Amino acid sequence: MKRLGIVAVAAFAAVTVVALGSGAAQAASEKESGSFSSTGIDDDASGGAKLVVKNRSDGKFEIKAKRLAGDATYDVLVDGVLVGQFTTSGGGSGRLRFRSRPHSKDLLLGFDPRGALVVVRDAAGHDVLAVQLADSGSVGGGDVICCIPDDSGPECEDRTPAECAAEGGTVTTATSCLPNPCAGTPPPTDADVVCCIPDDSGPECEDRTADECALEGGVVVAADSCTPNPCVSVVPPADDDVQCCLPDDSGTECEDRTPAQCAVEGGVNAGAGTCTPNPCDALPPPSGNATVLVKCEVRADRSKVSIDGNGLATGSYAAVATSGANSANAPARQTVGDEVEFDFDSDGGDIAAGATAIAADFIQGTPPQVTGAIVTLGGNVVVSATVDCLVK
């Protein structure tokens, strides 16, 4: 039954990163997936988003939704930019697929969805589904995006400025290799595209080459011109900010959020209004008392850890495993009931199956110990435990 709900169900990406080998090979293939959750507008609606990236810059991004209204058109927005639409079947299912090299009915993947808020919006302007993928594609640690000459064309790589110069590369202003900012370097691609450039007042539509759009952090959209503006939804958002009750070490904090933002941050939508007086004080406490079960196993050539949370409030949580000076973060997952589970492993087979990759010598100490923590999306520890590990 469709209704304007008061309580939003938290949603976040349950992310899987597949690492192959070490060094440059680790970035050869990456898979990330996230489950949509309803913001309360349509409790039955569900679906998922999946990103596959090969060789850093060759991507496929697919969105699937089900149990929406039948024969209806929905907008898909990525960080507020309209990137496409789909029309559902009579049974309420819909799909949209983007590729760096489009096939048939695919749309051009002119944006990097990692770290972005992805929203499915109905024709009335209500955000129905929301999910946020982990930001695993941005450069850091002083690295830049570097276009390195190659016989088959310039390759996009993470490098320090010095390493980029030493390899004869060109430093770009791009923050990701998806979409590929090096595709036309040199010479730049001449054909202009419609580019949606981020701006504080909303995305601006400009004519740019695909390379220029990527360098400005823009989104390439499937449109012929900037009139009418293809970067924004034809139907403005119907939902203003709501009172969002977010978990905090000292209790529950009330913050202004959109329903979609509240959902992906693991909050509870307390409806329209201000946070004074604090509406979160009247919310029921989380179901049960949060607990965590930590298990770990160490061998001469392998480290293995599991962190399972129980008695959690509905929402999205991440996990942190620590042993000695080593620490690893598992991407966020949404609760199933009041539980959430995380695995860490150095075994390639388990990593491919979804475990967070750790080194074979990750587990340290005498006796070997691991501290496992369930944390909120803001990094606050919900519950933690330290255990001795099984040695084999």
C-alpha positions in Angstrom: 0.0 0.0 0.0 1.5 3.3 -1.1 1.6 6.1 1.5 3.5 9.2 2.5 5.5 7.6 5.3 6.7 9.3 8.5 9.6 6.9 9.1 12.3 6.5 6.4 14.1 3.2 6.1 17.9 3.6 6.1 19.7 2.7 2.9 23.3 2.6 1.9 25.5 0.7 -0.5 26.5 -2.8 0.5 29.8 -2.6 -1.3 32.0 -5.3 -2.7 35.5 -4.5 -4.0 37.3 -7.2 -5.9 41.0 -6.8 -5.9 43.2 -8.8 -8.2 46.8 -9.2 -7.1 48.7 -6.1 -5.9 49.9 -2.8 -7.1 48.4 -1.6 -10.4 46.5 -4.9 -10.8 44.4 -4.1 -7.7 42.7 -1.4 -9.8 42.2 -3.7 -12.8 38.7 -4.7 -11.8 36.3 -3.3 -9.3 32.7 -4.2 -8.4 30.4 -2.2 -6.2 26.8 -2.8 -5.5 24.2 -1.1 -3.3 20.6 -1.9 -2.4 17.9 0.8 -2.7 15.6 1.3 0.2 12.3 3.1 0.3 12.2 6.6 1.8 8.6 5.8 2.9 6.7 7.1 -0.2 6.3 3.5 -1.5 7.1 0.9 1.2 7.1 -2.0 -1.3 9.6 -0.4 -3.7 13.1 -1.9 -3.8 16.0 -2.5 -6.2 19.7 -2.1 -6.5 22.6 -0.3 -8.2 25.7 -2.0 -9.5 28.9 -0.6 -10.8 31.7 -2.6 -12.6 34.9 -0.8 -13.5 37.7 -2.4 -15.6 41.1 -0.8 -16.0 40.0 2.2 -14.0 38.1 4.0 -16.8 35.9 1.4 -18.5 32.7 1.3 -16.5 29.2 -0.2 -16.6 26.5 1.1 -14.1 23.1 -0.5 -13.9 20.1 0.5 -11.9 17.2 -1.9 -11.3 13.9 -1.2 -9.5 10.9 -3.2 -8.8 7.5 -3.0 -7.1 7.1 0.7 -8.2 3.9 2.0 -9.7 3.2 0.3 -13.0 3.5 2.0 -16.4 5.0 5.1 -14.7 8.1 7.2 -15.5 10.8 7.8 -13.0 13.8 10.2 -13.0 17.2 9.0 -11.9 19.4 11.6 -10.3 23.0 11.4 -9.3 24.0 14.0 -6.7 21.1 16.1 -7.9 21.8 15.8 -11.6 19.2 14.2 -13.9 21.1 11.4 -15.7 18.2 9.4 -17.1 14.7 8.2 -16.9 13.0 4.8 -17.1 9.4 3.7 -17.5 8.2 0.8 -15.5 6.5 -2.3 -16.8 2.9 -3.0 -15.8 4.3 -4.9 -12.8 6.3 -2.0 -11.7 9.8 -3.0 -12.8 12.3 -0.7 -14.5 16.0 -0.6 -15.5 18.5 1.8 -16.7 22.1 1.0 -17.8 25.1 3.2 -18.5 28.4 2.2 -20.2 31.6 4.0 -21.0 31.2 2.3 -24.4 27.4 2.3 -24.9 25.7 -0.7 -26.6 22.3 -0.7 -28.1 19.9 0.9 -25.5 22.7 1.8 -23.1 23.3 5.4 -22.0 26.8 7.0 -21.9 28.4 6.6 -18.5 29.4 10.3 -18.3 29.8 10.4 -14.5 31.4 8.5 -11.6 28.6 7.1 -9.2 31.1 6.3 -6.5 30.4 8.4 -3.4 27.3 9.8 -5.0 23.7 9.9 -3.8 21.6 8.1 -6.3 17.9 8.8 -6.2 14.8 7.5 -8.0 12.1 10.2 -8.2 8.5 9.8 -9.2 6.5 12.1 -11.5 5.1 14.0 -8.4 8.6 15.0 -7.3 8.9 12.5 -4.4 12.2 10.7 -3.9 11.1 7.1 -3.7 14.4 5.2 -3.5 17.9 6.2 -2.5 21.3 4.6 -2.2 24.8 5.9 -1.8 27.9 4.1 -3.1 31.2 4.2 -1.2 33.7 6.8 -2.4 36.4 4.3 -3.5 37.3 6.1 -6.8 38.8 9.4 -5.6 42.5 9.9 -5.4 44.2 10.7 -2.2 47.4 10.8 -0.3 48.9 13.5 -2.6 48.1 11.6 -5.8 46.7 13.2 -8.9 45.0 11.9 -12.0 47.7 11.5 -14.6 47.4 10.8 -18.4 50.3 8.6 -19.3 51.3 8.1 -23.0 50.8 4.6 -24.4 50.9 3.0 -27.8 47.2 2.3 -27.6 46.3 5.8 -26.3 46.9 7.7 -23.1 46.2 5.7 -19.9 44.6 7.2 -16.8 46.4 6.4 -13.6 46.8 7.6 -10.0 50.3 9.1 -9.5 52.1 11.7 -7.5 52.9 14.8 -9.5 56.6 13.7 -9.6 55.8 10.2 -10.7 53.5 11.6 -13.4 56.2 13.9 -14.7 58.8 11.1 -14.6 56.6 8.9 -16.8 56.0 11.7 -19.3 52.4 12.0 -18.2 50.1 15.0 -18.0 48.5 16.1 -14.7 44.8 16.7 -15.0 42.3 18.5 -12.8 40.0 15.5 -12.8 39.4 13.6 -9.5 38.6 10.2 -11.0 39.5 8.1 -14.1 35.7 7.5 -14.6 34.7 9.0 -17.0 38.2 8.9 -18.6 39.7 12.4 -18.8 42.5 11.1 -20.9 40.5 9.7 -23.8 41.4 12.6 -26.1 44.8 13.6 -24.8 46.3 14.6 -27.2 44.5 15.8 -29.3 41.3 16.7 -27.4 38.0 15.3 -28.7 36.4 18.0 -30.9 32.7 17.1 -30.6 30.8 19.0 -27.9 28.5 17.2 -25.5 25.9 18.5 -23.0 27.7 18.8 -19.7 26.1 19.3 -16.3 28.7 21.2 -14.1 28.2 21.2 -10.3 27.3 24.5 -8.8 26.1 25.7 -5.4 22.8 26.9 -6.9 22.3 23.6 -8.8 23.9 21.9 -11.8 24.7 24.3 -14.7 24.3 23.1 -18.3 27.2 23.9 -20.6 28.5 22.8 -24.1 31.9 21.2 -23.6 34.0 18.5 -25.2 33.8 15.2 -23.3 37.3 15.7 -22.1 36.6 19.3 -20.8 33.5 18.0 -19.1 35.5 15.3 -17.2 38.2 17.8 -16.2 35.6 20.2 -14.7 34.0 17.4 -12.7 30.9 17.5 -14.9 28.3 14.9 -15.9 27.7 14.1 -19.6 24.0 13.6 -20.2 22.1 12.3 -23.2 20.6 15.6 -24.6 20.9 17.7 -27.7 21.1 21.1 -26.1 20.8 23.0 -22.8 17.3 24.2 -23.6 15.3 23.1 -21.7 17.9 22.4 -19.0 18.5 18.6 -19.1 20.5 18.6 -15.9 17.5 19.0 -13.5 14.3 17.1 -13.2 11.4 18.5 -15.0 9.3 18.0 -11.8 10.9 19.9 -8.9 11.4 17.9 -5.7 8.2 17.8 -3.7 10.0 17.0 -0.4 11.6 19.8 1.6 14.1 19.0 4.3 12.8 16.9 7.2 13.7 16.4 10.8 16.2 13.6 10.6 17.1 11.7 13.8 20.7 10.5 13.4 22.5 8.1 15.8 25.2 9.7 17.9 27.5 8.7 20.8 25.5 10.9 23.1 22.1 9.8 21.9 20.2 10.9 18.8 20.8 14.2 17.1 18.2 16.0 15.0 19.5 17.4 11.7 17.8 19.0 8.6 18.1 16.5 5.7 16.2 15.6 2.6 14.3 12.3 3.0 16.9 10.6 0.7 19.8 12.0 2.6 18.3 10.9 5.9 17.8 7.4 4.6 21.3 6.9 3.4 22.8 8.3 6.6 21.0 5.7 8.7 18.6 8.2 10.2 14.9 8.2 11.1 12.6 10.6 9.3 10.6 12.4 12.0 8.6 14.4 9.4 8.5 18.1 8.4 9.4 20.8 10.9 12.3 22.2 12.9 14.6 20.5 15.3 13.4 22.7 18.2 12.0 21.2 20.3 14.0 18.0 19.5 11.5 15.5 18.0 14.0 12.7 18.4 13.6 12.6 22.2 10.1 11.1 21.6 11.3 8.3 19.3 11.4 4.8 20.7 14.8 3.4 21.5 16.6 1.1 19.1 15.3 -2.5 19.2 17.3 -4.6 21.8 20.8 -3.8 23.0 23.6 -3.7 20.4 26.1 -6.5 20.6 29.0 -7.6 18.4 30.5 -11.1 17.8 34.1 -11.0 16.6 35.9 -14.1 15.3 39.4 -14.3 13.9 41.7 -16.9 12.5 45.4 -16.7 11.6 47.6 -19.0 9.6 51.2 -18.7 8.3 49.7 -17.5 5.0 46.3 -16.2 5.9 44.3 -13.8 8.1 40.6 -14.0 8.5 38.1 -11.9 10.5 34.4 -11.7 10.9 32.4 -9.0 12.7 28.7 -9.5 13.2 26.5 -6.9 14.8 23.2 -7.7 16.5 20.4 -5.8 18.2 21.0 -2.7 16.0 18.5 0.0 15.0 17.4 -0.2 11.4 20.0 1.6 9.3 23.4 1.3 7.6 26.7 0.5 9.4 30.3 0.0 8.5 32.9 -2.1 10.4 36.5 -1.6 11.4 38.9 -4.4 12.2 42.1 -3.5 14.1 45.1 -5.7 15.0 48.3 -4.1 16.3 49.1 -1.2 14.0 46.9 -2.7 11.2 43.4 -1.4 10.5 40.9 -2.2 7.8 37.5 -0.7 7.0 34.6 -2.6 5.5 32.2 -0.6 3.4 28.8 0.0 4.8 26.0 -2.5 4.7 22.3 -2.2 5.5 20.8 -4.1 8.4 18.7 -7.2 7.8 16.3 -7.2 10.7 18.5 -6.0 13.5 21.7 -7.7 12.2 24.6 -6.8 10.0 27.6 -9.0 9.0 31.1 -8.2 7.7 34.0 -10.5 6.6 37.7 -9.6 6.1 40.1 -12.1 4.5 43.4 -12.4 2.7 42.2 -15.3 0.6 41.5 -14.4 -3.0 38.5 -16.6 -3.3 36.8 -15.1 -0.2 37.7 -11.6 -1.4 36.0 -12.3 -4.8 33.0 -13.6 -2.8 32.7 -10.2 -1.1 35.1 -10.1 1.9 37.1 -7.0 2.5 40.7 -7.5 1.5 43.4 -7.6 4.2 47.0 -8.7 4.1 48.0 -12.3 5.0 49.9 -10.9 8.0 47.2 -8.5 9.1 46.6 -10.2 12.4 49.3 -9.3 14.9 50.2 -9.8 18.6 51.1 -12.4 21.1 48.6 -13.9 21.5 47.2 -12.6 18.2 44.2 -10.4 18.8 41.6 -8.4 16.8 39.3 -5.6 17.9 36.1 -5.5 15.8 33.8 -2.5 15.8 30.4 -1.7 14.3 30.4 2.1 13.4 27.9 4.5 12.1 28.3 6.2 8.7 29.8 9.2 10.6 32.4 7.0 12.1 31.0 6.8 15.6 31.5 3.4 17.4 28.2 1.7 18.2 29.7 -1.4 19.8 33.1 -3.1 19.8 34.9 -6.2 21.2 38.5 -7.5 21.4 39.1 -11.2 21.1 42.0 -13.7 20.9 42.4 -15.3 17.5 42.4 -19.0 16.6 45.9 -20.0 15.4 46.1 -22.8 12.8 
